Amino acid sequence: LIGGPVSHDTPRVCPKGPFSRGGVRRARVEEADVIADLWLISRHAAPGMPPSAHSDDDVRVWIRELLMPSCEVWVATEWDVAVGMLALKAQWIEQLYVAPASQRRGHGSRLLAVAQGSRASLELWTFESNLGARRFYEAHGFRWEGTSSSDNEERVPALLYRW
């Protein structure tokens, strides 16, 4: 898994299984590289996700220099290790990713609950081909508004969802 506190004695290992202790907290600016790793690993592994229009190094710079300062960024943790991330800007969910090994354990739902608990309405774009994300958002009350666009860096169809 990704990140977590530095230990000089024993490496931190995240136990497997549905009963792992998890939480959500605000991200710290010094975690930008951990959040970038999480974003990259999650995005590369997601079925139906088009390749990023940017190199991994460019993504790291974007997260550190643009996303972190301009968004409200949250992390989901499992045994104090960052396993998911959410970036909010006004009513927009800019990014929501959970590490592949930590999916289906409630981390995405906990992150989304932070957004839904702090906003009267939410909007997001998700790629049409990302069926897993679409099902996830629909299960949490989001509805596709009938709007689609390929006006994104990947130049592939994306759908506008609202809650």
C-alpha positions as a Markdown table, in Angstrom:
| # | Residue | x | y | z |
|---|---|---|---|---|
| 1 | Leu | 0.0 | 0.0 | 0.0 |
| 2 | Ile | 0.9 | 3.6 | -0.2 |
| 3 | Gly | 2.3 | 6.1 | 2.3 |
| 4 | Gly | 1.8 | 6.0 | 6.1 |
| 5 | Pro | 4.0 | 7.1 | 8.9 |
| 6 | Val | 7.7 | 6.5 | 8.6 |
| 7 | Ser | 8.8 | 3.7 | 10.9 |
| 8 | His | 12.5 | 3.3 | 11.7 |
| 9 | Asp | 12.0 | -0.2 | 13.3 |
| 10 | Thr | 9.4 | -2.2 | 11.5 |
| 11 | Pro | 7.7 | -1.5 | 8.1 |
| 12 | Arg | 4.0 | -0.9 | 8.3 |
| 13 | Val | 1.9 | -3.6 | 6.8 |
| 14 | Cys | -1.8 | -3.2 | 6.1 |
| 15 | Pro | -3.7 | -6.3 | 7.1 |
| 16 | Lys | -6.0 | -7.9 | 4.5 |
| 17 | Gly | -9.6 | -8.4 | 5.0 |
| 18 | Pro | -12.8 | -6.5 | 5.5 |
| 19 | Phe | -12.2 | -5.7 | 9.2 |
| 20 | Ser | -9.2 | -3.4 | 8.9 |
| 21 | Arg | -9.5 | -0.2 | 10.8 |
| 22 | Gly | -10.2 | 2.7 | 8.4 |
| 23 | Gly | -10.8 | 6.4 | 8.6 |
| 24 | Val | -10.9 | 9.7 | 6.7 |
| 25 | Arg | -8.9 | 12.8 | 7.4 |
| 26 | Arg | -7.7 | 16.0 | 5.6 |
| 27 | Ala | -4.6 | 15.4 | 3.6 |
| 28 | Arg | -1.4 | 17.2 | 4.6 |
| 29 | Val | 0.6 | 19.2 | 2.1 |
| 30 | Glu | 3.7 | 17.0 | 2.7 |
| 31 | Glu | 1.7 | 14.0 | 1.5 |
| 32 | Ala | 1.5 | 15.2 | -2.1 |
| 33 | Asp | 3.8 | 12.5 | -3.3 |
| 34 | Val | 1.8 | 9.8 | -1.5 |
| 35 | Ile | -1.4 | 11.1 | -3.0 |
| 36 | Ala | 0.2 | 11.2 | -6.4 |
| 37 | Asp | 1.3 | 7.6 | -6.1 |
| 38 | Leu | -2.2 | 6.6 | -5.0 |
| 39 | Trp | -3.7 | 8.5 | -8.0 |
| 40 | Leu | -1.3 | 6.9 | -10.5 |
| 41 | Ile | -1.7 | 3.3 | -9.2 |
| 42 | Ser | -5.5 | 3.6 | -9.0 |
| 43 | Arg | -5.8 | 5.2 | -12.4 |
| 44 | His | -3.5 | 2.7 | -14.1 |
| 45 | Ala | -5.4 | -0.3 | -12.7 |
| 46 | Ala | -9.0 | 1.0 | -13.3 |
| 47 | Pro | -10.8 | -1.0 | -15.9 |
| 48 | Gly | -12.2 | 1.3 | -18.6 |
| 49 | Met | -10.0 | 4.1 | -17.7 |
| 50 | Pro | -8.2 | 5.8 | -20.6 |
| 51 | Pro | -4.5 | 6.4 | -20.3 |
| 52 | Ser | -3.5 | 9.7 | -18.7 |
| 53 | Ala | -2.6 | 12.5 | -21.1 |
| 54 | His | 0.4 | 13.3 | -18.9 |
| 55 | Ser | 3.5 | 11.5 | -17.7 |
| 56 | Asp | 3.8 | 10.2 | -14.2 |
| 57 | Asp | 6.3 | 13.0 | -13.4 |
| 58 | Asp | 3.9 | 15.6 | -14.7 |
| 59 | Val | 1.1 | 14.2 | -12.6 |
| 60 | Arg | 3.3 | 14.4 | -9.5 |
| 61 | Val | 4.0 | 18.1 | -10.2 |
| 62 | Trp | 0.3 | 18.8 | -10.9 |
| 63 | Ile | -0.8 | 17.2 | -7.6 |
| 64 | Arg | 1.9 | 19.0 | -5.6 |
| 65 | Glu | 1.7 | 22.4 | -7.2 |
| 66 | Leu | -1.9 | 22.7 | -8.4 |
| 67 | Leu | -4.3 | 20.2 | -6.9 |
| 68 | Met | -3.2 | 20.3 | -3.3 |
| 69 | Pro | -3.2 | 24.1 | -3.0 |
| 70 | Ser | -6.4 | 24.7 | -4.9 |
| 71 | Cys | -8.7 | 21.8 | -3.6 |
| 72 | Glu | -9.9 | 20.4 | -0.3 |
| 73 | Val | -8.1 | 17.1 | -0.3 |
| 74 | Trp | -9.0 | 14.2 | 1.9 |
| 75 | Val | -7.5 | 10.8 | 2.4 |
| 76 | Ala | -9.0 | 7.5 | 3.4 |
| 77 | Thr | -6.7 | 5.4 | 5.6 |
| 78 | Glu | -6.5 | 1.8 | 6.6 |
| 79 | Trp | -4.3 | 1.2 | 9.6 |
| 80 | Asp | -2.9 | 4.8 | 9.2 |
| 81 | Val | -1.9 | 4.1 | 5.6 |
| 82 | Ala | -3.4 | 6.3 | 2.8 |
| 83 | Val | -5.5 | 4.1 | 0.6 |
| 84 | Gly | -7.9 | 6.6 | -1.1 |
| 85 | Met | -8.1 | 10.2 | -2.0 |
| 86 | Leu | -10.8 | 12.8 | -2.7 |
| 87 | Ala | -10.3 | 16.3 | -4.1 |
| 88 | Leu | -13.2 | 18.8 | -3.7 |
| 89 | Lys | -13.5 | 22.3 | -5.2 |
| 90 | Ala | -16.7 | 24.1 | -4.4 |
| 91 | Gln | -19.5 | 21.7 | -5.5 |
| 92 | Trp | -17.2 | 19.7 | -7.8 |
| 93 | Ile | -15.6 | 16.3 | -7.0 |
| 94 | Glu | -12.4 | 16.8 | -8.9 |
| 95 | Gln | -10.8 | 13.5 | -8.1 |
| 96 | Leu | -11.8 | 10.3 | -6.2 |
| 97 | Tyr | -9.5 | 7.3 | -6.3 |
| 98 | Val | -9.0 | 4.2 | -4.1 |
| 99 | Ala | -6.0 | 1.9 | -4.4 |
| 100 | Pro | -6.9 | -1.3 | -6.2 |
| 101 | Ala | -6.0 | -3.6 | -3.2 |
| 102 | Ser | -8.2 | -1.5 | -0.9 |
| 103 | Gln | -11.4 | -1.3 | -3.0 |
| 104 | Arg | -14.7 | -2.7 | -1.9 |
| 105 | Arg | -13.9 | -2.0 | 1.8 |
| 106 | Gly | -15.9 | 1.2 | 2.1 |
| 107 | His | -13.1 | 3.7 | 1.6 |
| 108 | Gly | -14.7 | 5.3 | -1.4 |
| 109 | Ser | -18.1 | 5.5 | 0.4 |
| 110 | Arg | -16.4 | 7.1 | 3.4 |
| 111 | Leu | -14.7 | 9.7 | 1.2 |
| 112 | Leu | -17.9 | 10.4 | -0.7 |
| 113 | Ala | -19.8 | 10.8 | 2.6 |
| 114 | Val | -17.4 | 13.6 | 3.5 |
| 115 | Ala | -18.3 | 15.4 | 0.3 |
| 116 | Gln | -22.1 | 14.7 | 0.6 |
| 117 | Gly | -22.0 | 15.8 | 4.3 |
| 118 | Ser | -20.4 | 19.1 | 3.5 |
| 119 | Arg | -22.2 | 20.2 | 0.3 |
| 120 | Ala | -25.8 | 20.8 | -0.6 |
| 121 | Ser | -25.1 | 19.5 | -4.1 |
| 122 | Leu | -22.2 | 17.9 | -6.0 |
| 123 | Glu | -21.1 | 17.5 | -9.6 |
| 124 | Leu | -18.5 | 15.4 | -11.3 |
| 125 | Trp | -17.3 | 14.1 | -14.6 |
| 126 | Thr | -16.5 | 10.5 | -15.1 |
| 127 | Phe | -15.4 | 8.7 | -18.2 |
| 128 | Glu | -18.2 | 6.9 | -20.0 |
| 129 | Ser | -16.1 | 3.8 | -20.3 |
| 130 | Asn | -15.4 | 3.7 | -16.5 |
| 131 | Leu | -18.4 | 1.5 | -15.6 |
| 132 | Gly | -17.2 | 0.8 | -12.1 |
| 133 | Ala | -17.1 | 4.5 | -11.2 |
| 134 | Arg | -20.5 | 5.0 | -12.8 |
| 135 | Arg | -22.1 | 2.2 | -10.8 |
| 136 | Phe | -20.4 | 3.5 | -7.6 |
| 137 | Tyr | -21.7 | 7.1 | -8.0 |
| 138 | Glu | -25.2 | 5.9 | -9.1 |
| 139 | Ala | -25.4 | 3.7 | -5.9 |
| 140 | His | -24.6 | 6.8 | -3.9 |
| 141 | Gly | -27.5 | 8.9 | -5.4 |
| 142 | Phe | -25.7 | 10.6 | -8.3 |
| 143 | Arg | -27.6 | 10.8 | -11.6 |
| 144 | Trp | -26.3 | 11.3 | -15.1 |
| 145 | Glu | -27.8 | 14.5 | -16.3 |
| 146 | Gly | -27.7 | 13.5 | -20.0 |
| 147 | Thr | -24.7 | 15.7 | -20.7 |
| 148 | Ser | -21.6 | 14.2 | -22.2 |
| 149 | Ser | -18.4 | 15.7 | -23.6 |
| 150 | Ser | -15.0 | 14.7 | -25.0 |
| 151 | Asp | -13.6 | 18.2 | -24.2 |
| 152 | Asn | -11.0 | 16.7 | -21.8 |
| 153 | Glu | -7.3 | 16.1 | -22.0 |
| 154 | Glu | -7.9 | 12.5 | -22.9 |
| 155 | Arg | -10.3 | 13.3 | -25.7 |
| 156 | Val | -12.7 | 10.5 | -24.7 |
| 157 | Pro | -16.4 | 10.8 | -23.7 |
| 158 | Ala | -17.1 | 11.8 | -20.2 |
| 159 | Leu | -20.5 | 12.0 | -18.4 |
| 160 | Leu | -21.7 | 14.8 | -16.1 |
| 161 | Tyr | -23.2 | 13.4 | -12.8 |
| 162 | Arg | -25.1 | 15.4 | -10.2 |
| 163 | Trp | -26.1 | 14.8 | -6.6 |
